[in-house]
């Protein structure tokens, strides 16, 4: 960490403290908390905004060992959070011994506690004990590698909106905007940003030429393989990242019914669809079972991107590991089973459906599909795919393609 960078972080400390309080004591998701803070400081230059975001995510990511090493319990107290950030700055620089000169720091004790963290995976990789135990139970020796990779800073991936532009033409436009990007093998619509950039300020983003979407997430719609003229149901559409990709794959020929239980999500989807030029999407708010029972056996393709732990996205959303509980995980598994049971009836005979979760846990993926197939003999598994952060350098996803055969 350079002197100028360290100085900037010190200047940002009051804002970092307030935002950390929002994330950990007001239960605000980090992405939202960061947006709120940046909105309050529109005068910050892009580089300062980037440093703020990266530092906040880093503090959230390494929350557990940071508090352990400074020998304090997590606290919203300003002095304690100031101590935490100061230690983070010196550890980032790799100069812990220099803290000996600062009041309140015992460098020998810090070094001792740093060594202790190396002997505990949960401490070293900064996760709750219950999650570390769950990961090992489900993934065995693979858990070490996956967990370490989930603490890495993710690359910025965008999805080309082929309703408006080709990947080749977008690369040219991005180059003119001073942005260096490159295609990704095996991901037709994906481009990787080769440098840090605020893509949301680009004219090409404002024009609807692309969306920010991880390469693994883009695979979901690809594997569903919608064809122009088909009727698609996206039963858990949310704010519509995958819905918009489906519309592009349909080439705006056909119909997509995008459903969700939250009106604000569908409102956001409609805004994004208008910007993307996707005019085949019909949004429907699920207020009762009547909404989906009316469209029973009408879908050529069905997407079930169900609510899940989100553990496959910890690189982008590190606060999930502090907000999720074992009870939450069990509740989500029950929801996943329930949605599979309810929505599989929307599929036509011989139609195909995708079940997907952004989780690295088999109990949210493979186990759910095995259980479903055991009790639903009219469905056949055509394909299963997993993406891993440690080997694929993507978010962790499970995707199953099934066909209704009777």
N, C-alpha and C positions, 0 to 999 in steps of 0.2 A: 504494500500500500504506500503510494507516494505521499510526500509531505502535503502537497496541495489537496490530494484526495482525503487525507486524514483531517485537514483543516475544514474541508467541506462537510465531512461527517460530523465534526464537532459543532459546526454552525447549525446542522440539521437536528442535533440532539433533542431540543425541545419538541420538535414535530415528531421525531421518532418515538419519544416517550408517550406522547398523546395517542399516537396511532397504535402503539403496542397495548396501551390500556384498552383501546377499542377492540382489538383482536382478542385479548385474553380475559378481560374483565367485563366487557359488554357483549361478548360473543358475536362480534361482527366478522364476517369472512375477510381475510387479508386483502383480497383483490378489491373488495368494496371499500374497505378502510383506507387503502392507498388512494383510490379514486377520490374519496372524500377529502383527503388531505391535499392532494394535488389541485383539486378544484379551489381550495382556499388560498392556494399560492400560485395563481396564474402568472405571477411575475417571475417565477423561477425559469431559468433557461433549461433547454432540453437536457444538457449534461447533468445539471443539478437534480432534475426530476429523475433521471436514470439512476443516479447514485443513491437517492432517497429510496427508490423502489427496490433496488438490489440489496441495499443494506437492511431494509426492513424484512425482506424475504430471508436474508441470511440469519438475522437474529431469531426469526420464527423457526427457521430450519434447525438451528443449533441451540434452541431454547434450553433443553435439559442439561447438556454438558456445561453450557456457559454458567448457569446458576450453580451447578454442582462444584465447578472449579473455584468459583469465588466464595464458596461455602455459605451460601444463603438460600433460603426458600424463595420461590417466586413471589414477588411483591410488586404492588402498584405504586409503592412509595417512590417519589421522585429521586431521592438520593440513591436508593437501591438500583433503580433503572439506569441512573447515571453511571454507577459503578459497573453495571453489566456492560454498557456500551463502551466505557473506557477500556475494560478488559478485552472486549471484542476487537477494538481498534489495535491494541498492542499485540494481540495474538495473531491478527491478520497480517501485521507487519513482521511477525516472527521474532519479537523482541520482548519477551515476558520479563526478562531480568531488569529492563528499564523501569518496570512498575515499582521496583524496590524504592525508588525515589519519590513515589507518589503516596500521599497519605492514605491509610486504610488498606494498603496492599502488602501482603507478606509473600514475597517471591518464592522462597523455598517451599512454603505450603502450597502455593499455586502449582509449582512443578510436581510436587508429590501427588496432588489430586489429578493433574493431567495424566500422570502415569497410571493412576487407578482407573481412569476412564478407558484406557487401552485394553484393560482386562475384562471389561463388561461390554458386550455387544449393544445392549439396550442404551447404555450411557454413551458409548462411542458413536453409535449411529443415530442417537437422539430420538428414541421412540419410547412410548410407555411400555412398561413391563408386559402388560396383557397382550399388546400388539406384537411384541417380539416373540412371545410364547405362541401366539396364534399363527404367525408367519412360519415359525419353525415347524409347528405341527402340520401345517398344510403343504409346505414346500421342502421340508427337510434341509439337506445341505445346500440346496439352491437358494435358500433364503438369504444367506450371507451376501452373495453376489447381487441379488435383486435389491436388497435393502441398501447396500452401498450405492448402487446406481440411482436410487430414488432420492439421494441427497445431492446429486449433481445438478448444476444449472442447466435447464433445457435449452435447446436450440429454438429459434423462432421459425415456425413453418406456416406457410400460407397455402390456401387452396384457390387455384385459378377459377374464376367464374366463367365457364365456357359458354354461358348464354350471351356473354358480351365480348369475349376476347379469347385468343389462344394463348397457351403458355409461351410460345415463341415470341409473339407480339408483346406480351406483358413483360418479358425479360428485357426487351428493347426499351420499353417505356420506363421501367424501373432504373435501367442504366442511365437514361436521360435525367431521371430524378435524383441521380447520385447514389443509387442503391445497388449493391452487388448481390445478386442471387443466383442460384443454380438449381437445375432439376434434381430430383431424387429417384434413383433407380427403383423400379417396381411400384412407383406411386405416380400415376399418369398426370394427375391434376395438382401435384404438390411442388412447391418451390421452397428451398431453404435459403434463408437470409444469411449471408456470409459475414455480416457485421451487425453491430447493435444499431438499431434505428427505430424511431417512433413511427411505425407504419400508419398509425391512425391519422397522421398529419399529411400523408401523401395525397396528391391529387388523384392518383390511380385508385386509392381506397375510397375516396369520396365519390368517385365515378362508378363504384360498384364492381370494379374489375377483379377483386379478390376478397377473401375472408381469412381471418386467422383461424387455422384449424390444424391440429396435429395430424401427422401422416397416418397414424394408427386409426384415428377417428374417421379419416377419409375412407379407410378400407371397408368400413361398415356398409356404406351405401353402395360401394363397388361390388361387394360380395352379394348383396341383395339383387344386383343386376336388373334394374328396372328397364323396360323397353318402351319406346315412344308409343303412346296410345293406351298404355295400361292404367288401371286404377290402383293407386297405392294408398295404404293407410299407415300413417306414422302415429302410433297410438300413444307415445310418450314424447311428444315433439319438443317440449321445453321452449327455448328461445329460437330453435330452428336451424342450428348449424347443419345437421344431417338432412333436414327437410329441404334446405336450399340446394344441397348437393344432389339430392334425388331429383329436384326440379331441373337441374342442369343436365343430369343424365337422361332425363325424359325428353330433353330438348324442347321443353314447354309444350309437349304433345301428350295429352292424357290428363289425369286428375290426381291430385294428392289431397287426402283428407288428413289434416294435422290436428291431433287432439291433445288436450292437456287439462289438468284440474285447476290450473292457475291462470286467470284472465290476463294478468300483467305479462306473463310469458308469451301468450298468444298475440298480445298487442305488439310486443317487441318483434316477434316473428313477422307480423304483417309489415312493420316498418322496414325490416331487413329485406323482405321479399320484394317490396316496391323498389327499393334501391338496386336490388340485384336483377330486376326485370323478370322475376319469376311470377308468372300470372296464372299458374295452374293450381295454386294452393288455396284450399278451402279450410279455414280454421273452425274448430268446434270445441266449445268448452264443455267438459264432462261435469255435469251437475247431478246426474243420476245414471243408473244402469240403462235407462231407456235410450240414452244418446248412442251407446255402442250396440245395443241390441237391435236397433233399427237397421244397422248396416251389416248384420250377420251374413257371412258367406258371400261378400261382395268384393273382396280384395284379391287382385291378381298377385300382389306383393304386400307383405305386412312387415313393418319394422317395429320391434319391441326393444328399444334402447332404454332398459328399465332403470329405475332408481337403484343406486348401489353405493358402496362405501367410498368410491372414488380413489381407492388406494393406489391405483395405477397412475394417478396424476399427481402424486406427491411432489414431483419435481417442480410442478407449476403451482401447486396448492399445498404447501407444507403444513399449513395450520389444520388441515383435515385430521392429521394424526393426533392433535391435541383436543379436537372437538368430538371425534368419534369415540364411542364406548363399545364395550362388548355387547351391551344390551341393544345399542343401535344396530350393530351388525346382525344380530339375531332378528330384530324387527325388519330389517331390509331384506333378509333372506325370505321371510314370510311374505312380504310384499311381492317379491319377485315370483314366488310360486303362485300367488293369487293372480297376478297380472297374466302370467302364462296361461293359467286356467281360464280366465275370463276372455282374453283377447284372441286366443287361437281360433275361436269360433268365427272370427271375422274373415278368415281366409277361405277362398273358394277351394273346391276339390281340385287337386293338381297344382294349386298355387304354392308359392314358396314364401317362407318367412325367415327373418333374421332375429335372433335373440342376442343382445350384446350388453356387456358391462365393462366399465373402465376400472376393472379391479384385477389384482394379481392373485386373488384367492380362488382356488378351485371350487370352494363351497358356494361361491356366487356365480360360477361359470359351469364347468363340466358336470359337477354334482347336480346342479339344478336341471340340466338337460337330460342327464341319465334318469333322474327321478321322473321327469315329465314323460319320457319315452316309455318308461315302465308302465305307466297308467294310461297312455294315449297311443294305442296301437295303430291309429289311423295316420300317424306322422312318422316320417323316415328322416334320419339324419343324413344329409348330403355332404356336409363339409364342416370341419371345426378348424378354427385358427386362433392362435395366441400370438400376441406381440409382447415382447419383453424389453424393459428399459435397459437391461444390462447387455443384451445381445443385439437387439434391433435399434437401440437408441431412439425409441419412441415411448409414448405412454404405454402402460400395461393394459391390454385389452383382451377380452375373450369374445369371440364371434362364432355363433353356430348358425348354419344354414339348414333349414328343415323344409320338407315338402309334405303337404297334406295329400295322402294317397287314397283316403276313403272317407 
